[in-house]
């Protein structure tokens, strides 16, 4: 793969030059030299992002995301080098951008082809790993179903043992597991037991101490409440993250760029509309144009959320959620709420870094105090910044949450968003928000 990537990146540079310049110029600052050095730089940086580790069992999207980040940093490093040696003017900027884009395309295609090739090979019985799954009845069933439904991993289950079957086998013959591994030509043994069965896990390790088979431990944590659980290493110790935002540093950076860019563009586009709405609010009833309310943001810290005032001044401090035909709402305010135009000032919150364009909607502090004791994992929705719109809102859970069940359903959708975040999902939510906001029956 290293050799292939080197060829692909160099080919991409040459192809970009041929397409844009008509040739690969051989000037005193040779394009060929730049292409060669750039390709070698990519090759030296790629391993730091896990590009050449085993990707068996991981999704294509995860691999392409790693390639995207690695390639972006590599080309940024090239830009910095050319700036430092004052040779940037010797090369076409359009060619450089085209080179990066073509490199990404070539690398992505190579991974798709490789995966399809491996999938076909594994379907034909090649490049497979034969495994035994040993664990509790629940874990064994879940693992078996998962691996059977993912034949592209090349992991073939040759034997399934429950804990009772294993312990009875050990009682009959200390070499029971070793014989099973040898007779079935097993490559890996997967142990899926709760941590409380430490003695059984140690027995398995002891039974296989003379075997070269790979032994994997799959912690059975199904009884715990999980949110984007993962395994990490801290100071040399394996750590199981039972709850986390699930977003890496690169994901957070990408989402921050998305938020600031969209908020800046949005404010520029709607600034005339903001002035018209501000005048409408002032004329509709006496009082301030903006309604400021304390809500919980990232990690449960208080933020001040901006909205156009839609209620009469004497009712604006009431934290009771708006209801259908709510007498506190002004006629103009009702129009703003139905069209979600009252939320536009929150673009300023996004620019400040308090909110995101897409995320769980922030609730009033008083509502958080109530529901965090009534809805499981309620506080987990605060592991990312709140949003102007969200997955719950485009799935019909917008507006009043007058029952615990409604709030529970909203929280379930918020947690789904946190667990499955991607730029694509954000774009989908934004588009659906624009389409559905005018016809949403829960907007009042």
VMD Tcl script that draws the C-alpha trace (Angstrom):
set ca {
  {0.00 0.00 0.00}
  {2.88 2.38 0.67}
  {4.33 1.73 -2.77}
  {0.90 2.07 -4.38}
  {0.17 5.34 -2.54}
  {3.53 6.75 -3.61}
  {2.74 5.98 -7.25}
  {-0.82 7.33 -6.97}
  {0.19 10.64 -5.40}
  {2.96 11.19 -7.95}
  {0.60 10.23 -10.78}
  {-2.00 12.67 -9.43}
  {0.57 15.50 -9.45}
  {1.64 14.72 -12.99}
  {-1.94 14.35 -14.23}
  {-2.95 17.68 -12.64}
  {-0.01 19.38 -14.37}
  {-0.87 17.83 -17.73}
  {-4.51 18.81 -17.40}
  {-3.92 22.41 -16.34}
  {-0.47 23.28 -17.73}
  {-0.37 20.97 -20.72}
  {2.90 19.43 -19.51}
  {4.94 18.71 -16.40}
  {7.30 21.74 -16.51}
  {10.97 21.00 -15.97}
  {12.05 24.47 -14.86}
  {14.89 25.24 -12.46}
  {12.28 24.62 -9.77}
  {11.21 21.32 -11.32}
  {7.61 20.19 -10.88}
  {8.86 16.61 -10.90}
  {11.10 17.38 -7.93}
  {8.20 18.99 -6.08}
  {5.93 16.03 -6.85}
  {8.54 13.54 -5.64}
  {9.29 15.40 -2.43}
  {5.58 15.94 -1.75}
  {4.75 12.27 -2.28}
  {7.55 11.20 0.06}
  {6.35 13.70 2.66}
  {2.84 12.22 2.47}
  {4.27 8.75 2.83}
  {6.23 9.74 5.93}
  {3.19 11.37 7.61}
  {0.50 8.85 6.69}
  {1.52 6.16 9.25}
  {0.89 8.67 12.06}
  {-2.80 8.60 11.14}
  {-3.12 4.80 11.04}
  {-3.40 4.70 7.26}
  {-1.41 1.46 7.01}
  {-2.85 -0.39 9.97}
  {-5.23 -3.30 9.51}
  {-8.72 -1.97 8.62}
  {-10.49 -5.33 8.80}
  {-13.85 -4.75 10.42}
  {-13.75 -0.94 10.17}
  {-16.02 1.05 7.86}
  {-14.89 2.59 4.59}
  {-16.05 5.98 5.83}
  {-13.72 5.82 8.81}
  {-10.77 4.91 6.60}
  {-11.56 7.68 4.10}
  {-11.84 10.20 6.93}
  {-8.35 9.22 8.14}
  {-7.01 9.58 4.59}
  {-8.67 12.99 4.22}
  {-7.14 14.32 7.43}
  {-3.70 12.86 6.67}
  {-3.70 14.26 3.14}
  {-4.88 17.70 4.29}
  {-2.10 17.92 6.88}
  {0.50 16.66 4.40}
  {-0.43 19.27 1.80}
  {-0.56 21.95 4.51}
  {2.98 20.96 5.45}
  {4.01 21.26 1.80}
  {2.49 24.74 1.68}
  {4.41 25.74 4.79}
  {7.67 24.41 3.32}
  {7.29 26.29 0.04}
  {6.48 29.45 1.99}
  {9.54 28.98 4.21}
  {11.92 28.51 1.29}
  {10.18 31.26 -0.73}
  {9.47 29.06 -3.73}
  {5.69 29.19 -3.74}
  {5.65 31.64 -6.66}
  {7.40 29.05 -8.83}
  {4.39 26.73 -8.82}
  {0.79 27.15 -9.93}
  {-1.64 27.36 -7.02}
  {-4.46 25.90 -9.11}
  {-2.19 22.98 -10.02}
  {-1.38 22.46 -6.34}
  {-5.05 22.37 -5.36}
  {-5.86 20.07 -8.27}
  {-2.99 17.80 -7.21}
  {-4.41 17.48 -3.69}
  {-7.94 16.81 -4.93}
  {-6.77 14.24 -7.49}
  {-4.59 12.54 -4.89}
  {-7.57 12.16 -2.58}
  {-9.67 10.77 -5.44}
  {-6.98 8.24 -6.42}
  {-6.45 7.13 -2.80}
  {-10.20 6.80 -2.22}
  {-10.66 4.74 -5.37}
  {-7.76 2.49 -4.42}
  {-9.36 1.78 -1.01}
  {-12.73 1.03 -2.57}
  {-11.14 -1.35 -5.08}
  {-9.07 -3.00 -2.36}
  {-12.10 -3.56 -0.15}
  {-14.16 -4.98 -3.00}
  {-11.29 -7.26 -3.96}
  {-10.85 -8.48 -0.38}
  {-14.59 -8.94 -0.01}
  {-14.69 -11.15 -3.10}
  {-11.62 -13.09 -1.97}
  {-13.16 -13.67 1.45}
  {-16.43 -14.75 -0.15}
  {-14.44 -17.35 -2.07}
  {-12.76 -18.56 1.12}
  {-9.50 -16.60 0.91}
  {-8.05 -14.13 3.42}
  {-10.28 -15.42 6.22}
  {-9.69 -15.69 9.95}
  {-11.26 -18.66 11.73}
  {-12.49 -17.83 15.23}
  {-14.03 -19.36 18.34}
  {-16.40 -17.23 20.39}
  {-16.55 -18.05 24.10}
  {-18.75 -16.12 26.51}
  {-22.09 -15.60 28.16}
  {-25.16 -16.67 26.24}
  {-26.21 -13.07 25.49}
  {-22.77 -11.97 24.33}
  {-22.21 -15.07 22.21}
  {-25.53 -14.55 20.40}
  {-24.91 -10.82 19.82}
  {-21.36 -11.37 18.52}
  {-22.38 -14.27 16.30}
  {-25.23 -12.32 14.71}
  {-23.00 -9.31 14.18}
  {-20.20 -11.22 12.49}
  {-22.55 -13.34 10.38}
  {-24.16 -10.15 9.07}
  {-20.72 -8.74 8.17}
  {-19.08 -11.42 5.97}
  {-16.82 -8.76 4.42}
  {-14.70 -8.84 7.60}
  {-13.50 -12.34 6.67}
  {-14.06 -13.50 10.26}
  {-15.54 -17.00 10.12}
  {-17.07 -18.50 13.26}
  {-15.99 -22.14 13.56}
  {-17.23 -22.79 17.10}
  {-19.38 -21.08 19.71}
  {-19.02 -21.96 23.40}
  {-21.02 -20.70 26.34}
  {-19.32 -20.39 29.72}
  {-21.03 -23.56 30.98}
  {-19.82 -25.55 27.97}
  {-16.28 -24.28 28.47}
  {-16.14 -25.02 32.18}
  {-17.55 -28.53 31.68}
  {-14.97 -29.17 28.97}
  {-12.16 -27.99 31.22}
  {-13.43 -30.27 33.95}
  {-13.24 -33.25 31.60}
  {-9.89 -32.38 30.05}
  {-7.46 -29.57 30.85}
  {-6.39 -29.49 27.19}
  {-9.96 -29.22 25.91}
  {-9.62 -25.71 24.44}
  {-6.14 -26.35 23.04}
  {-7.36 -29.44 21.17}
  {-10.35 -27.53 19.85}
  {-8.11 -24.73 18.56}
  {-5.75 -27.20 16.89}
  {-8.41 -29.45 15.37}
  {-10.37 -26.53 13.87}
  {-7.25 -24.62 12.75}
  {-8.40 -21.58 14.73}
  {-6.71 -18.20 14.23}
  {-8.42 -16.24 17.00}
  {-10.32 -16.93 20.21}
  {-12.77 -14.22 21.25}
  {-13.69 -14.11 24.93}
  {-16.92 -12.22 25.67}
  {-17.48 -12.42 29.41}
  {-18.40 -9.88 32.09}
  {-15.40 -8.74 34.13}
  {-16.80 -10.51 37.20}
  {-15.81 -13.82 35.55}
  {-12.14 -13.06 36.06}
  {-11.37 -16.64 37.12}
  {-12.81 -18.05 33.87}
  {-10.87 -15.52 31.80}
  {-7.66 -16.49 33.57}
  {-8.44 -20.17 32.94}
  {-8.74 -19.47 29.22}
  {-5.44 -17.58 29.22}
  {-3.79 -20.44 31.06}
  {-5.26 -23.08 28.74}
  {-3.88 -21.22 25.68}
  {-0.52 -20.25 27.18}
  {1.36 -22.59 24.82}
  {-0.70 -21.73 21.76}
  {0.11 -19.05 19.19}
  {-3.58 -18.32 18.57}
  {-4.66 -14.66 18.96}
  {-6.74 -14.15 22.08}
  {-9.19 -11.22 22.08}
  {-11.28 -10.00 25.00}
  {-14.64 -8.42 24.20}
  {-15.91 -6.87 27.47}
  {-19.56 -7.66 28.11}
  {-20.82 -4.21 29.15}
  {-24.29 -4.58 27.66}
  {-25.91 -4.10 31.07}
  {-24.43 -0.59 31.39}
  {-25.89 2.63 29.99}
  {-23.59 3.52 27.10}
  {-23.06 6.53 24.86}
  {-20.37 6.27 22.18}
  {-18.38 3.83 24.27}
  {-14.83 3.21 23.14}
  {-11.53 1.84 24.35}
  {-8.52 4.07 24.85}
  {-5.12 3.91 26.50}
  {-4.14 6.44 29.14}
  {-0.69 6.37 30.75}
  {-0.32 2.78 29.60}
  {-3.64 1.64 31.09}
  {-6.57 0.38 28.95}
  {-9.60 2.57 29.61}
  {-13.18 1.84 28.53}
  {-15.08 5.05 27.87}
  {-18.68 4.25 28.80}
  {-19.93 7.69 27.73}
  {-18.29 10.28 25.50}
  {-19.28 12.72 22.79}
  {-17.87 10.31 20.23}
  {-16.30 13.20 18.33}
  {-12.53 13.26 17.87}
  {-10.47 16.43 17.94}
  {-10.52 16.52 14.15}
  {-14.33 16.11 14.17}
  {-14.70 18.98 16.62}
  {-12.43 21.18 14.51}
  {-14.40 20.31 11.38}
  {-17.72 21.07 13.08}
  {-16.38 24.37 14.46}
  {-15.29 25.44 10.96}
  {-18.70 24.40 9.60}
  {-20.53 26.37 12.31}
  {-18.54 29.60 12.02}
  {-18.60 29.55 8.22}
  {-22.33 28.91 7.92}
  {-23.15 31.42 10.67}
  {-21.08 34.16 9.02}
  {-22.64 33.49 5.61}
  {-26.10 33.28 7.13}
  {-25.80 36.60 8.97}
  {-24.61 38.33 5.81}
  {-27.53 36.94 3.81}
  {-30.31 37.61 6.34}
  {-29.12 40.94 7.78}
  {-31.81 42.94 5.89}
  {-34.44 40.46 7.13}
  {-33.18 40.87 10.71}
  {-33.83 44.62 10.51}
  {-37.36 44.05 9.21}
  {-38.13 41.51 11.95}
  {-36.66 43.81 14.62}
  {-39.00 46.59 13.48}
  {-41.94 44.18 13.49}
  {-41.21 43.03 17.05}
  {-40.95 46.62 18.28}
  {-44.25 47.56 16.63}
  {-46.10 44.41 17.76}
  {-45.86 45.14 21.50}
  {-43.86 47.33 23.89}
  {-40.56 45.93 25.10}
  {-37.10 44.86 23.94}
  {-36.53 43.39 20.50}
  {-34.48 40.45 21.74}
  {-35.42 37.88 24.35}
  {-32.42 36.67 26.38}
  {-32.66 33.45 28.35}
  {-30.16 31.42 30.35}
  {-29.82 27.87 29.09}
  {-27.33 25.05 29.43}
  {-24.68 24.67 26.78}
  {-21.66 22.41 26.35}
  {-20.90 20.36 29.49}
  {-23.91 21.91 31.26}
  {-22.40 25.40 31.45}
  {-24.85 28.29 31.33}
  {-25.06 30.34 28.14}
  {-27.29 33.26 27.15}
  {-29.42 32.32 24.14}
  {-30.71 35.09 21.86}
  {-34.13 35.06 20.24}
  {-36.51 37.62 18.84}
  {-39.15 38.34 21.49}
  {-42.43 36.68 20.55}
  {-44.37 37.18 23.79}
  {-45.69 40.20 25.59}
  {-43.19 41.69 28.01}
  {-45.06 40.71 31.18}
  {-44.95 37.04 30.12}
  {-41.38 36.90 28.85}
  {-39.87 35.78 32.16}
  {-42.24 32.84 32.49}
  {-40.34 29.60 31.78}
  {-43.51 27.69 30.92}
  {-43.25 26.31 27.39}
  {-45.45 27.89 24.73}
  {-48.63 25.97 23.97}
  {-50.96 26.00 20.99}
  {-52.98 29.27 20.94}
  {-50.88 30.55 23.86}
  {-52.33 33.97 24.85}
  {-48.88 35.25 25.79}
  {-47.69 35.11 22.17}
  {-48.26 38.19 20.01}
  {-49.74 37.77 16.51}
  {-46.41 38.76 14.94}
  {-44.61 36.53 17.44}
  {-46.79 33.59 16.39}
  {-45.71 34.12 12.78}
  {-42.06 34.21 13.86}
  {-42.41 30.99 15.87}
  {-44.25 29.16 13.08}
  {-41.50 30.05 10.59}
  {-38.65 29.72 13.15}
  {-37.52 33.23 12.25}
  {-37.36 34.01 15.98}
  {-34.30 31.73 16.13}
  {-32.19 33.74 13.66}
  {-30.34 35.79 16.34}
  {-28.82 32.51 17.52}
  {-26.47 32.78 14.54}
  {-24.67 35.27 16.80}
  {-24.51 32.56 19.49}
  {-22.90 30.28 16.91}
  {-20.31 32.90 15.97}
  {-19.53 33.40 19.67}
  {-18.95 29.66 20.03}
  {-21.83 29.06 22.47}
  {-23.93 27.06 20.00}
  {-23.75 25.05 16.77}
  {-25.92 25.25 13.68}
  {-26.99 21.64 14.32}
  {-27.20 19.99 17.73}
  {-29.61 19.23 20.59}
  {-31.90 22.21 21.18}
  {-31.06 24.05 24.43}
  {-33.78 23.89 27.08}
  {-34.54 26.46 29.75}
  {-32.55 25.91 32.94}
  {-35.74 25.21 34.90}
  {-36.72 22.45 32.44}
  {-33.26 20.89 32.70}
  {-33.60 20.78 36.49}
  {-36.89 18.92 36.14}
  {-36.13 16.44 33.37}
  {-32.60 15.40 34.29}
  {-34.12 13.35 37.14}
  {-36.97 11.97 35.04}
  {-35.23 10.98 31.77}
  {-32.27 8.59 31.72}
  {-29.10 9.94 30.11}
  {-30.73 13.37 29.85}
  {-27.47 15.16 30.70}
  {-25.61 13.27 27.96}
  {-27.22 15.62 25.41}
  {-24.96 18.35 26.82}
  {-21.79 16.56 25.70}
  {-21.81 18.70 22.53}
  {-22.87 22.28 21.88}
  {-26.61 22.91 21.56}
  {-27.91 23.74 18.10}
  {-30.34 26.03 16.33}
  {-31.91 22.93 14.79}
  {-31.42 19.24 15.46}
  {-32.24 15.64 14.59}
  {-35.16 15.61 17.04}
  {-36.69 18.74 15.50}
  {-36.69 17.42 11.91}
  {-38.24 14.17 13.13}
  {-41.32 15.81 14.62}
  {-40.11 16.48 18.18}
  {-40.21 20.23 17.98}
  {-42.29 22.49 20.20}
  {-43.96 21.71 23.50}
  {-42.82 18.69 25.53}
  {-45.71 18.51 27.98}
  {-45.12 14.86 28.95}
  {-42.10 12.92 30.12}
  {-42.55 10.53 27.21}
  {-42.24 13.36 24.67}
  {-39.06 14.59 26.34}
  {-37.71 11.04 26.44}
  {-38.28 10.67 22.69}
  {-36.57 14.01 22.04}
  {-33.57 12.97 24.13}
  {-33.36 9.63 22.28}
  {-33.09 11.51 18.98}
  {-30.51 13.90 20.44}
  {-28.36 10.97 21.58}
  {-28.71 9.31 18.18}
  {-27.32 12.49 16.61}
  {-24.39 12.56 19.04}
  {-23.57 8.90 18.37}
  {-23.82 9.22 14.58}
  {-22.52 12.72 13.88}
  {-21.08 13.49 10.45}
  {-20.97 16.45 8.12}
  {-23.38 14.57 5.88}
  {-25.89 14.19 8.72}
  {-25.59 17.92 9.49}
  {-26.29 18.79 5.86}
  {-29.29 16.44 5.83}
  {-30.72 18.08 8.96}
  {-30.20 21.60 7.58}
  {-31.96 20.74 4.31}
  {-34.84 19.01 6.11}
  {-35.17 22.00 8.46}
  {-35.57 24.37 5.53}
  {-38.13 22.08 3.85}
  {-40.21 21.21 6.90}
  {-40.16 24.37 9.00}
  {-43.13 25.97 7.22}
  {-45.32 22.90 7.48}
  {-44.43 21.75 11.00}
  {-47.65 21.35 13.07}
  {-45.64 21.54 16.30}
  {-44.50 25.12 15.60}
  {-46.50 27.61 17.69}
}
mol new
graphics top color blue
foreach p $ca { graphics top sphere $p radius 0.5 }
foreach p [lrange $ca 0 end-1] q [lrange $ca 1 end] { graphics top cylinder $p $q radius 0.2 }
display resetview
